[in-house]
Amino acid sequence: MAQRKKQLDQLLHKFLHRKSNPKEASLLWQWLWQLDVPREHSADGQQERMWQAISRETITVAPKRKHQRWQPLLAAAALLLCLVAIGWLLRKPAVQPIENYMVRSDNQHMKSIGLPDGSTVILNRSSTLTWSSDYNHKERKVILTGEGYFKVATDGHRPFIVQSAGLETRVLGTAFNIEAHEGATQIRVALTAGKIAVHPINQPQQPLLLEPGQLLRYEPATGKLSTSAFTNDVAAWTTGGLSFNGIPLSEAFRQLEAHYHIRIQYRPQQVAHKTVTASMGKTSWQQALSAILFPHDLKYKVEDSIIIIQ
């Protein structure tokens, strides 16, 4: 009897501390039903309190049949929700990454580029044009290094923007030429048709408006902007010619070197404060060089394939 009481105490302790397994709980119930202890003989109603405690535990632990009946439906609903979510994710358009496109001309050939909006750009030798895959969405932005002649398709809703060496040119539809050679002391924008607004990239609140026939000069080192009229064909280079609109003589030499693949040697004092304004069609380097030297009373000679300015 003492051994049975000890086992009952152990089962009761495990049950009340939620440590009993289903078999032990069933055995405890069987023993309790067999107890025949009058309530008045139990110390302070201990048996009654024990029954109430066990009943509470039983109600909490025992599953409800009506819940079991809904479990298959709940599982099916959860599965259906997952399938719908997966289908929505598969149908949702993926965010396309922005890609950059670049066209580069070599030092021997020019390139003609057709942009997605119908605008065209002619790149001079050793020049680069870059644009991104979101071109023509909200705006039409390109980046120019070197020289390019632009014919922009008219679009009143999407401005055409050219960024070149710290300068930004903004238009809606027009034709213009930009010179933004690497290492050049000036960036030049010449307008041949339409209207454009030009400003340094870091000063968008101060744009300059150009009219056809005007040339803008920008000095990145000082931030200086100036405008003047031009009479020469700024796009002569697009047909193999050359055009110089008040550029430093030293830069004219550099352009001749790039155009004809020659080497010109000179002393800095020979070109100081001298500029060149000239336009010519296809010609030899000898004629082109003589044309820009004549106004400055300069000549040249050739030694070991090097052209030396005298």
N, C-alpha and C positions, 0 to 999 in steps of 0.2 A: 504493500500500500504506500509506504514511504517512497519507494522507487517510482511509482506511478505519479505521486504528487510532485516529485522532483521534475519528471519529464513534462508534466502539465505546466509547471512554473516556467520551464525553459521555453516551451512552445508559446506560452502567453507573452513572455518577455520579447521573443523574436517577432511575434505578430504585432505587438504594440509599437515596436521600433521599425516596422516595415522591412524586416529582414527574413521573413518566412516565405517559403516557396508554396505553390498551390497545394502540394501534397501535405505539407505540415499544417497549413490552414484548415484543410479538410479534416485531418486527424483531430485538431483542436476542437472543431465543431462537434465531432462525434462524441468526444469525451464530455463536453459541456452538456450535451443533451442527456447524458446518462447521470449527471449530477443530481442528487436528490437531497439537497440541503435546504431546509425551510428558510424563507427570507428572514424570519425573526431570529434564527440562530446565527446568521452571518454577522460578523463584527462590523457594526456601524454601516450596515447595508453594503459591505464590500462586494458581495456577489452581484448586487444590482448595478453597482457602478461598473463592474467588470463587463457585465452584459451590455450596458449602454456604450462602453468604449469599443467593444468588439463590434457592435451594431454600426456605430459610426464608421469604423474602419471598413466594414463590409460594404456600406452604401457608397463610400468614396471609391473603393477599388473595383467593385463589381461593374462590368460594362452594361450599358442599357441597350436593350434589344432594338429599340426604334432607331438608335444611332447606327447599329450594324446594318439595318435595312437600307440606309442612305449612303453607306460607304461606297458601294460600287458606282452609284451615280456621281458622287463627288469625285471619285478617281477618274471617271470618264470625262467629267467637265474639266478637270485639271489638265488631262491629256489633250482635249480639244483646244484649250487655251494656249498650251505650248505650241501646238501645230499652227494655230493662227499667228502667234508671235513669230515663229520661224518663217512662215510665209511672208509676213510683212517685212521682216529683215531682208529676205532674199529679193523682194520686189523693190525695196527702197533703193533709189539711185545712189551709187557710190560717189563720194566727193572726189572729183578729178583733180589731181595735183597740177599745179601751174608749171608749165615747161617753158624754157627759153629757146628761141631760135636765133641763129646767127648766120649771116652771110658775109663772107670776107673776100675781097678782091686781092689778087696778088700784085706784085710790082710791075707786071707787064700788061695786064688787061683790066678794063673796066667791066662792071657788071650792071645789068638792068634787073630790077626786082619788082615783082607785082605783089602788092600786099593784099590781104583778104578783103579789104573794103573797096578795092579797085584803084587805090592810089599807087603811083609808080615812083621808084627811086632809082636814079643812076648813080652808082658808086664810082668814084674816081679810083685810080690805082692805089694800092696799099691802104684801103679804107674798110671799115667794118660797120654793119648795121645789125642791131639786135632788137628783138621784140619778144613778147611773151604770148602764151596760148590764150590769155584773156583779152588780147587785142580785139578791139571793135565791140566789146561788151558795153562798158560805160564810157570808155575813151579809147583813143588810138595813140598809144605811146611807143616811140622807138628811141633807141640810143645810137648816136652816130659818133664814130671816131674816124677822122680823116675828112674827106669832102664828099658831099652828095647833093644832087639836084633833085628837088621834090616837086611832083605834080600831084596835088592832094585832091581826092574826090570830095565833093561838097556833102557835108552832113551837119545839119543844124543842131543835132542832139549829141553828137559824139565829137568833141574837139580832137584835133590832131596835134600831138605834142612831140617835139624833138628835143631830147636832152643831149647836150654836146659840151663836154669840158666845163661844167659849172654854169652853162647858159641854157635857158629853156625858151623854146619858141613854140607858141600856141596859135593854131589857126583853125578855121572851119572849112576852108576850101580855097586853094591858091597855088601859086608856083613860086619857088624861091630856092636859093642856093646857100649852103652852109659850108664854111671852111673851118674845121676844127682839128687841124693836124696835131699830132703828138709833139710836144716840145715847142709849139709855136707861141709867140708872145701875144698874138691877137687871135680872137675868134671873130669871124666875119659872117654876117647874114645879109644877103642881098635879095630884095623882093622884086620879082618881075611881074606878078599879077596878084590881085586880091589885097587882103590886109592881114597883117600878123601882129601879135603882141609878143614882145621879147623881154625877158627879165633874167637876172641872175637867179639860180635855183634857190639860194638862201634869202632872196629879197622879192618874193612874189607880189608884195604890195606896191611895187614901183615898176610896172611894165611900161615899155616904150612901144608906141604904135607906129608901124611903118607903112608908108604908102608906096605904090609901085615906083621903081626908080631910085629908092633909097637904100643905102648901105649902112648897116650898124656894125660898129667895131667894139669889141669887149676885151679888156686886158685883165686876165684872171689874177695876175700878180697884184694889181692895184684896185681892181673892181671898177675901173673907169669905163663908162659907156659914152659913145659919141655916134652921131649920125651924119651922113653926107650923101650927096647925089652921086650916082655913077652913070657913065655913058657907055662903057665897054660891055660887051656881051659876057655876062658872068657865067653863062653856060657853054662858052666856046669849047671848053675841055671835053664836053660830052660828045663832040664830033671829032675829037683828036687835036683840037687847037689849044691855045693857052690864053688866059685872061688874068691880068694883074690890075687891081683897082687900089692904087695908093698904098701898096704893101712895102715893107722895108726891102731894100735891095738885097740884103743878106737872105731873106726868106725867098725872094725870087730866085736866087742862086740855088737854094735848097730844092725848090720845085723843079727847076731845070735838071738838077742832078737826078731826081726821082723819075722825071718824065723821059729823059734820054739815056739814063744809066751812065752818066759821066761823073767825073770828079773835078770840082772847081776849088782852086786854092786862092785865098786872098788875105790881105791884112785888114784887121778891124778898122783902122783909120780910113781905109779906102771906101768903106761902105757906111761909115757913121753919118746919121741924119739924112741919108739918101733913100728915096722911095721910087717905086716904079708904077706907072699907069700905062698899060698897053694891052692890046688884044690882037691875036693873030690866029690864022687857021693852021692847018697842017704844014709844017715846015721843018727844016733841018735844025739841029742844035746850033750850028754856026750862025744861021740867020737869026734865030731867036735870041741868042746871046748878044750878037751885035746890036740888035734892036733895043735891048734894055741897057746896054753900055753907052750907046751913042749920046743920050741926053746928059750923061755925066762925064763925057770926055774921057772915057776909059777904053782900054783895048785889052787884048788877051794874046797869049802864045801857048803853044802846046809843047810840053817836055815830058817824055816817058809816059805818055797817055794821061798826063795831068794837065788840066787847063789852068794856067796861071794868069791872074788879073794884073794888068800893068797900069 
